């Protein structure tokens, strides 16, 4: 059944029953007669008369689920960068194998026609500030509630390992695994970073981002990845930042407020941050900047053991090269 593009949202949602009847039965044959239930991070009990087989998920969650053996049919949120490459937080996903239902309007909008056409059993995302859904605004959440069940994973205040395990629990409930098979690689990568931390000795690692107006220095306690790296002994400088702000905002005139022998720079905007840092004379007096010890920091990645093993190994490679 083809959806006509001029249908209203209400009509689109109403069409789901017909779509399911003509297209979803084959997907659910294997799970016929088997009910499925799961209590999500909101404490909401989600019950279905079959195990979910057509899943739409926020892109980083989708990538983590894939690492844990669960495929999705659709995604929303960052998928490809301006260069056409897969966004780091969706690493491991094949954009050609999924349908992107990210809306083109306000943040958190979804393309409802595309979503309805996917005949979803379940929509999965996470929460940093419960009960707000990541990459789903309130208006869109209301529409989705009329279409399919929503499963929210609570990330608020969780450590890196806790977020990875939370996604693993969902993956296992969806017929995948909890990521334990990749835990050894994660532990090995952690050991490498621990060794790098020992070799750095009394040298410090400064983590920054930048705009034309301000330098942003990371408070590692507010970033699950940096907090984990610090727990391994990587000597990350602890900036003084307000709770929930993530960064200490520093004017470029005072950009040498924090010292650091290695500069980890936020690579989410490509070379933009690095170019800004290199143009700032005051920041140029920081030991790491003066020595040209700049190392890219991948601030986002799928919350899976596999993804973070790759992130930590890449970081260890760069740090080892920078301090030889």
N, C-alpha and C positions, 0 to 999 in steps of 0.2 A: 504494500500500500504506500503510495507516494504522498507526502504531505505537501499541500499547495501553499506556497510562500505567503499568500495573502490571508491565511487564517489568523484569527485573533488568538491571543495567548490562551484565553479560556477555551476556545475551540480546540487548540492544540492539546491542551491538557486533557480535554474530554476525549480526544482521539486516541489516547493511550490504550484504552480498553480494546479498541479494534486492532490496534497495532500488535498488542500482546497476543491477541487471539490468533492473528494470522502469521506472526513471525517468531514468537518467543517460545512456543511449545517445544520445538526441537532442542533449544538450549537447556530446557528444564527437564527433559525426559529422564536424564540420569538421576536427578534428585527428586523425582516424583514421589510423593508420599512421605518425604523427609522434611519435617519442619526445621526451622533455623531460628536461633535467638541469640542476642548478644546485648550486654549492657555497656553503653559507651561512656565517654568521659564526662558527660552531663548527668550520668545516672539514669539515662533514658533506656528503657528496655525495648529493643527493636525485635519484632517478631515477624517472620515470613513463613509462608506455607511451603517454601522450598529454599534450598541453599542458594545464595546470590551467585549468579554466573555472569551477569552483565553489570560491570562496576564502572562508575565514573569517579575520578578522584582528582584532588588538587595535585599539580604536577610533581612536586617533591615527594608527596605521599605515594603517588602512582609509581614513581621510580623506585622508592623503597619497597613497595609491595612487589614490584617485579623482581627485585633482588631476592625477595623472600618467597618467590615462586607463585605469585599471583598476577595474572595479566588483567589489564583494564581495557575497556573499549573506548573510553573517552577521558579527556583531561581538561583542566582549567588552571589558569595561572601561567607563570613563565615557562615557555617550552623551547623557544629558539631566540637567540640574540640577534642583534642587528647584522652580524656577519653571517647569519644563516646557520650557525652551529648550534648544537643543543645547549641550552642554558645549563650552567653548572648545577643548579638545584634540581634539574631533571635528568642528570647524568645517567646514562644507561637506557633511557627510553629511545625508541625509534619513532620519530614524529610521523613517519609515513604509515605506521601501524596502528595509530590511534586517531580519534577525531577530537580536534581542539574545539571546545565549546565556550572558550573565554569570550565574554562580551566585549563589544567595541565602545561601549558608553562609559558609565562611571565605574570606579573600582568596585569589584564584587558582582558586576553584572554577568549573566550567562546568556548565551544564545539559546533561547528556549526551543526554537524550532529544531535546532541541531540536537539538543538534549532529548526531546521527545522522540526524535527519529532513532535514537540509540536504544530505546526501550529499556531504560536502566532498571535494575533491581535495587540498586543501592548507590548513594552518593557518599563519598568519604572525604573528609578534610580534617584539619586539626584546629585547635584553639590556643592562642597565646593569652587572650584575655576572655575567659569564659563568661557568658555563653556565646560570645561573638565568634562566628565561623570565619576561618581564614579564606580569603578570596571569594566569600559569598556575603553580599550585603543583606540587610534585613528584608528589603523588598523582594530580592531574589529568593531568599530563604522561604518566604511565604509561598512563592510560586512553586518552588521545588517540593514543599510539603504537600502540595496538591498532586504531585506527580510520582514521587518515590520516597522511600525511607532515606534518612540522612544519619550517618554515623560520624560522630565527632570525637577526635582523640585529643585529650587534654595535655598540652605541653607547658602550661603555666608553672613556672618555678621548677621545672624538671631538669635534671642533669642530662648530659649528652647520652650516657648509657641508658638512662630511664626513658628518654624519648625513643631511642632505637628499640628498646624492649617493648614499649607500648605499641609501636607499629608492628613489631613481630607478633605480639599477642593477637592483633587484628588479622594479620596475614594468616596465622595458624587457624583462626576461626573461619577464615574464608577458603580453607582448603590448601593453603601453602605451608610454609614452615616458619619458625620463629627466628630464623637467621643464624641459628647456632652453628651451622656448617661454616659460616664465615667468621666466627668469633676467633678462631686461631689466627687468621690473617690480621684481624684487628689487634689482637694481643701482641703479635709480632711487630706491627707498625708502632704500637704504643711503646714497646721496648726500645725501638730505634729512637723515638723522640726522647725517651728517658736518657738514653746514652748521649744524645746530642746535648741535652741539658747539662749533663755532667761535664762534657767536653767544653761547654761554654764557660764553665767556671764562674767567675764574678762578672762576666759580661751580661748585659741586659738586652731584652728584646722589647722594642717599643712598637705597639700596634696602632696604626692611624688610618684615618680616611680624611678627605679634604674637599672643600668647595673653594670658590674664588674668594669668599669672605672669611672662612674660618678653617682652622685645623681641628679635627676631632680625634681625641685620644681615647682608646677603648678602655673601659673598665672590665677586666677579664672576668670578674665575678658575675657579670650580667650577660655574658656570652657563653652558652654551654660548651662550645668547642674550646674556647680559650681557657675556661675554667678547668676543663679536662686536661688540656696541655700543661697547664700550670700545676695540676695535681701530680703530673708525671715528673715534674722538676724543671720544665722549661721555664726559664727566668723571665716571665712576661711582666713588664712594668705595670703596676696597679695604679691607674689613674683615679682621681677623686671625682666621681660622678654621682649625681642624684639618682636615687632608686627609680628604675624604670626609664632612665634617660639613655643608658648604655654608654654614653660618651661624655668626656669633659670637653666643652667647647672653648677653644683657645684662639685668641686673635693672632694673626700672623706676626704682629709686632712682639708677641710673647711666645712664639712658637718653639722656643728652646726651654719652655717650662719644665718639660720632662726630658731626661737624658735617655739614651739608648745606644748600644753598640751595634745593633742590627735593627733595621726598620722593616717591619711587616706592614705592607700597604694593601689596603682594600682594593682588590682587582675587579670589583663588580662593574665598573664603568670602563673596562679596558685599560688603556694607558693613561686615561685622564688624570687619575689621582697621582700617579707617579710623575707625570709632567708638571702638575701643580707643585708638588713637593720640591722638585728639582729647581723650580724658578724662585723659591722663597729664600732670601738671603739669611734671615734669622734661623729658619729651620736648618739651613745649610751648616750651621755651627754645631748641630747635634752630632755626636761622634759617629754614629752609623751613617748619617747623610754625608758627613765630611769624607768618610772612607768609601762611600759608594756602596755600602752594604744594604742594598734594597732587595727584599724578598717578597714576592707576591703572596698575599693571604687570600685563600678561597674561603670567603665568609659564609657561603651557603653550599649545602650539599644534601642529597637525600638522606633521611635519617635511617640508615641501615649500617650494619657492621661492614658490609662489602664496600660501600661508598666511602666510609670514613677510614677504612684501611688504605684505600687509594689516596685520599686526601693527606693522611699523615705520612705515608711513604713519600709523596711528592714534596711535602714540606720538609721532611728530613733530608731529602736529596738537596734541596735548595739551601737549607741552613748549613749542611756539611760543606757545600761548595763555597759558601760565603765566608766561612770562618777558618778556612785552611791557612 
